Amino acid sequence: MSLSTMLASMGEGMLRTCLIFFLTLLFSLPLGMVIMFMRRSRILLIRGIAHILIAVLRGTPLMLQLLMWYFGPFYLFGWSIRGYRFTAIILGFSINYAAYFAEIYRGGFESISKGQYEAAEILGYSRVQTFFKIILPQVIKTILPSVTNEIITLVKDTSLAFTLAYNEMFSLAKQIAASQTSFMPFIIAGVFYFVANYAVAFGMERVEKALDYYH
Amino acid sequence: MILQMNGIQKSFGGLEVLKDISLHVDAGEVVSIIGPSGSGKSTLLRCATFLEKVDAGEITYMDTTAVRTGGDGHAVYLPHKELNSVKRYFGLVFQQFNLFPHYSVLKNVMDAPVHVQKRNKEEVREEAMAILKKMDLDTRADAYPCQLSGGQQQRVAIARALALKPAILFFDEPTSALDPELTGEVLKVIRQLAEEKMTMVVVTHEMPFARAVSNRVLFMDKGVVVEQGHPEDVFGDPQQERTRQFLRNYQR
C-alpha cells in the first residue's frame, strides 16, 4: 500500500476525529458553564448534585463513561436505539469535558475580587451587564491557559472513540498498521495529532496575547 | 437634605457593629467620619450604599425613604426597581479603587453613564474628558488601570463616580491603600470637590485633612457616634475622654 493510499484511507477517519473534537467543544464549553453555576448555586440540593456529578465524571475513566453511555440504555432499560453510536460518543465526551471545564470556570470566577461586583453594583449595572461586561471578560483571560490544556487533551482523547468501534483516525491507523504490517500509519497519526495540537496552542497563544493589554 | 439615616442597627453573626447610628447630611456638606479600626465606619458607608443590609433603621435619600423599620422591628427595603432608582443619588469611592482592569481609563469613566444611564455617547465622552482634565488625567485617557500609579487609579475611580452625577459621594478610606506621596494628590482632588460644594461623606484616617476640609466630623467607636461637631471643636476641644485618647494616639 502506498503512502498516498494510506493517507486517503485515513483521511475519512481524520474528518471523524475532527467532528468529535469540534462537537465536543461546541457542547462542553457552554455545558461546563451550566454545571459551574449549579456548583455555585445557593440551593444546597443543586450544589450537591453538581458536586457528585463532577466527582463521578472526573473520578472514572472516560473510556468507561463512553461504554456506559453506549451500552447503558440497553442493559439498564432494555432500549435499543438505532444509529446511537455517534450520539453516545458525543454525549460521553461532551459531558465528561463539561465537568472539567466547570471546575476551570469556577476557579476563574473565584479569582475575581468581590470589589469588582461591588463597584458594578454601585455604578448601577444590572446583574446581566455585570456578568457579561465586567466579570466574564476577566474570567476568560484568567482561564485561557487551563482551557488550552484541556483542549489539547481532548484532541488526543478523541482516539478513545475506538472503544465504541467508531472508525475515527486512530482506529483506522491501527487497522491499516495490522493489515499492512506497517509502522507508517502510526507515524501519520502521530504527525496528525501533533500538528493539530500545535495549531491549537498557536491559536490560543494568539488569543492570550490579544488579551495581554491589561492584567 | 440629601441623606438621613436614623437608628441604624447592624450585626454580623451576633456582633453588633452599628448600634443605633444616625447621620444627617445636607447639600454641600462635607462630613468626615473618623475612629479606630473596627468602629463601624466602613460598615456605616456600606449600609448607606446598600452593599450591606441594615437590620433595623431608616435611610432616606432626598425625598425617597429607601429603608424603614417594619412593624416587626426589622428593616424593610423598597422593591428592587425602586431601590435602584435611589441608587443613582449616590456614588462610592472604594479603598481598593476597584477599577475595571479590562477597560481603559476613559471607558471606566464613560461606560456606566452610557450603558446604565443610557445617555448620549458623544455627550458623555465630552463630560468624561472634562472630568479627567480636572483630575489631571486627560493625557492618560487611553491608558489601562494597570499602567497607572495608585494615586492615579484612585483619581480615575473618583472620576468614574462623578460621571454619574451623584447627589452625594461617599469615600471609604480613599487613601488607605496609598503611600503618603500619592495620598496627597488624592486628597487634593477631594479638597477641590469640597470647594465646588460637592456633598461628601469621607471615612478617613487623615486627621489634618478631615480637620481642614470637613464641615462636620463624626468620631465613631464600637458602633456608636461618640462625638460630633465642627472640626475645630472635635479636634481642638474634644468633650469625650475616648475622643481625646484617640486623637492623642494620632499626634505622633
Chai-1 contact restraints between the chains, C-beta under 6 A:
chainA,res_idxA,chainB,res_idxB,connection_type,confidence,min_distance_angstrom,max_distance_angstrom,comment,restraint_id
A,G115,B,Q96,contact,1.0,0.0,6.0,A-B,restraint_1
A,G115,B,N98,contact,1.0,0.0,6.0,A-B,restraint_2
A,E118,B,L51,contact,1.0,0.0,6.0,A-B,restraint_3
A,A119,B,N98,contact,1.0,0.0,6.0,A-B,restraint_4
A,I122,B,L92,contact,1.0,0.0,6.0,A-B,restraint_5
A,L123,B,A112,contact,1.0,0.0,6.0,A-B,restraint_6
A,G124,B,K87,contact,1.0,0.0,6.0,A-B,restraint_7
A,G124,B,V116,contact,1.0,0.0,6.0,A-B,restraint_8
A,Y125,B,V116,contact,1.0,0.0,6.0,A-B,restraint_9
A,I134,B,F100,contact,1.0,0.0,6.0,A-B,restraint_10
A,P137,B,H102,contact,1.0,0.0,6.0,A-B,restraint_11
A,Q138,B,H102,contact,1.0,0.0,6.0,A-B,restraint_12
A,Y214,B,P101,contact,1.0,0.0,6.0,A-B,restraint_13
A,Y214,B,H102,contact,1.0,0.0,6.0,A-B,restraint_14
A,Y214,B,Y144,contact,1.0,0.0,6.0,A-B,restraint_15
A,Y214,B,C146,contact,1.0,0.0,6.0,A-B,restraint_16
A,H215,B,C146,contact,1.0,0.0,6.0,A-B,restraint_17
